Amino acid sequence: MATRLLPEWHPQDAIQLTWPGLESDWASMLERIEATLEAMVVAIARYQRVLISVPSPQTRNHLTRRFALLGVPDDRLRLVVAEADDTWARDHGPLAVERDGQLLLHDYAFTGWGGKFPANRDNTLTRRLAEAGIFACPVSERGLVLEGGAIESDGAGTLLTTEACLLNPNRNPGLDRRSVEAWLHRDFGVTRVLWLSNGHLEGDDTDSHIDTLARFCDPRTIAYVRCDDEQDPHYPALAAMEAELETLRRADGQPYRLVPLPWPAPCWDPEDGHRLPATYANFLIINGAVLVPTYADAADTRALAALAEAFPDRDIVPIDCRSVIRQHGSLHCLTMQLPRGSLNIQATVEI
């Protein structure tokens, strides 16, 4: 049975978002994060649909009016009332595979990154969406814990990940490297796992998700975070990660084309002063474009130029993510791509 984990650049039906409510951790800065999400929706809707889970009928009605004013076409927006704990669709959303030519969505357990935060509603969101008929393909519930931000697929049997996350006992205790690789082969058709043992961002709650550090741009290219400040506490681990990436080889034995992404100046939380995990690796690939997080930093322009070189056939769209990193994630973390054939185009529903 031929199975493959679809890469992010596979043609998409929609991008999935989860809108925050007054009970979420965003409550103290709800207007700011909503403004960022609005900018994302407007940008994405120029290329494809957006599916948004919203916390209440009132929010749905408000966003319907708001996006009409912002010029988002009705057929590019689907709003579904479905409560969640937080906004990180990358980690509670489904993962798409192609099995014998048929599309299938895997629904893994989400535990708030190893029990750090409440996640019961997030964990059931995909199932509730499936039961409401939102998806046009089967959804398979899996018993293991896995977040979408923890893995990168080249679409051809190679998976890139970090030891700190996938081998962390707070996810699937008792599974060693060999067991994890066997599971990845079974569920995703993975024939090679490239493990990074170095790399971490201060303020990151995910135990070093790969989508904060290094990303496939195509089967031959990896964009990654490079720290060029030897005085920065990140420098040793990220330099070691860069050295690891230089030793990796493609399935044909050739080295990867590596695209270094610049290091922004430190971003600090305005309330208690802890460092926030600003990273340009948290970009989002959509149909015809790449959305790139920016931080009002001098390095923004260099990051946009580097990714324009990595994605010469796509528009490069900057999104100010200073609000997003306040809750220790960035642009990619807020999103999940739904590949072509996965979304059931229908009227607004409540679940």
Secondary structure, DSSP 8 states (H G I E B T S, - for coil): --EEE--TTS-EEEEEEE---TTSTTGGGHHHHHHHHHHHHHHHHTTSEEEEEESSHHHHHHHHHHHHHTT--GGGEEEEE---S-S-HHHHS-EEEEETTEEEEEEEE--HHHHTS--HHHHHHHHHHHHTT-BSS-EEEEEEE--GGG-EE-SSSEEEEEHHHHT-TTTSTT--HHHHHHHHHHHH---EEEEE-----TT--SSS-GGGTEEEEETTEEEEE----TTSTTHHHHHHHHHHHHH-B-TTS-B-EEEEE-----EE-TTT--EE---TT--EEETTEEEEEE-SSTTHHHHHHHHHHH-TTSEEEEEE-TTGGGGT--TGGG-EEEETT-B------B-
